[in-house]
Amino acid sequence: MSSLPISHSAAVLLAPALRRRMAAWLYEGVLMFGVVVLPGLLFGILTNTRHALDNRHALQVFLFAVLGLYFTYFWAKGQTLAMKTWHIRVVDRHGRPLTRWRALARYLLCWIWFLPPLALMAPFRLSGGEVTVLMLGWVAVWALLSRFQPQRQFWHDVWAGTRLIDVQPDLAKRRT
């Protein structure tokens, strides 16, 4: 896994197409099941949780930390499995690999994908269907807001000092 030199031109640091970034985002969500299932099971066993609602807040905090470790580790390496599959890499604004602190900042800021709709759940007592519509609507709006950012980056990346870049292999080189 090679890191990009700082002297790379801006063209190399272009954001992947929004469709590809969202496909990687969706794939990442599917992979998260595998990331949280074992820690969730161990939490249930170690806390002797018998009912799904028992210890749910502690479980949420625990899984928040597990996901934080997962994303911080892999983003500091440049890619998660989903990002590797979709040929996307995360770097700092200058094209360098992320430090663990910057990766952690990105993780915390990434929660803006979910926090606004989740914040509306409690005071309005929304049904599951309403929450789903609200969540999907917010995800679409948040993704489309990247169109208003000059480098087409997601706003949480701008705020974290990171950027997603396209690392598609050059097909012409692969054929020779």
C-alpha positions, 0 to 999 in steps of 0.5 A: 500500500503506497502513500501519495507524495505531497507533490501530486497534482490536484487532478490526482486528488479529485473526489470519486464520483458521488455514485461510487462514494455512495456505493462504497458507503452502502457496502460499508454499512453491510460490512459493519454487521460483521464488525459489530456482531462478535463484539455485540455478542461478547458484550451480551455474554459478559454483561449477562444481558437477557433482554435486548433493551437491557444495557442498550445504552452501554451497548451503544457506547461500546459499539460506538467505541468499536466502530471508532477503533475500526474506522480510525485504524483503517482510515489511518492505513488509507482504506477500509475494505469497502473503500478498497473495493470501490478504489477510494482512499482517504487522505489529508487535504494535502494528499498525505496519509491520515494520522490517527487523530485526524482519522478519529476526528473524521469518525466523529464528524461522520456521525453527521450522516445520522445524528440530525434524523436521530435527534428528531426521533425522541421529541416527535415520537416517530414510527419506524417507517417515518424514521427510515424516510427521514434517515434516507432523506437526510442521507440523500441531502447530505450526500448531495450537499457535496455538489456545493463543495468546490472539490466535491468532497463531503462537508465532514471531510472538509471539516476534518481536513480529509478528502476522498480520492479516486485510486482507480487502477490505470487499465491501460497499464494493466493490459501491458 
